[in-house]
Amino acid sequence: MIAQTSPAPGTGNGSKVLIADDEPNIVVSLEFMMKREGFEVLVARDGPQALEAIRREHPCLVLLDATMPGMSGFDVCEAVRADADVRGTRIVMLTAKGRETDMARGVGAGADAYVTKPFSTRELVQKVKDMLA
């Protein structure tokens, strides 16, 4: 199930951001921050849902957890980069894996940025704004 929420009242930004993470606390926190910044927020709880939502909704940016059920974030990222219709989607990989080899894997899969958990939601929101500016 893909959950879709409306943008914050009065923002009119209309830019879609997909949060793809299986950790409810992270989803709630990111969803709150993104909506407050005026983004339309989509949520996917596993890899296959994330890929389906990217192909159907064409979000401007995806916050993608590296380790999700069904299909890893790395696999989702590679599938997006291989799909001509959505390959331009900006992807920020979110993960608890902070080793250099993990970061290299994320970048190698095509992620535009790699953020390790725990992270500051404010800094992440700023990174999203910078990437979409």
HELIX and SHEET records of a PDB file:
HELIX    1   1 PRO A   24  ARG A   36  1                                  13    
HELIX    2   2 GLY A   47  GLU A   57  1                                  11    
HELIX    3   3 GLY A   73  ALA A   82  1                                  10    
HELIX    4   4 GLU A  100  ALA A  109  1                                  10    
HELIX    5   5 THR A  121  LEU A  132  1                                  12    
SHEET    1   A 6 ALA A   3  THR A   5  0                                        
SHEET    2   A 6 GLU A  40  ALA A  44 -1                                        
SHEET    3   A 6 LYS A  16  ALA A  20  1                                        
SHEET    4   A 6 LEU A  61  ASP A  65  1                                        
SHEET    5   A 6 ARG A  90  THR A  95  1                                        
SHEET    6   A 6 ALA A 113  THR A 116  1                                        
END                                                                             
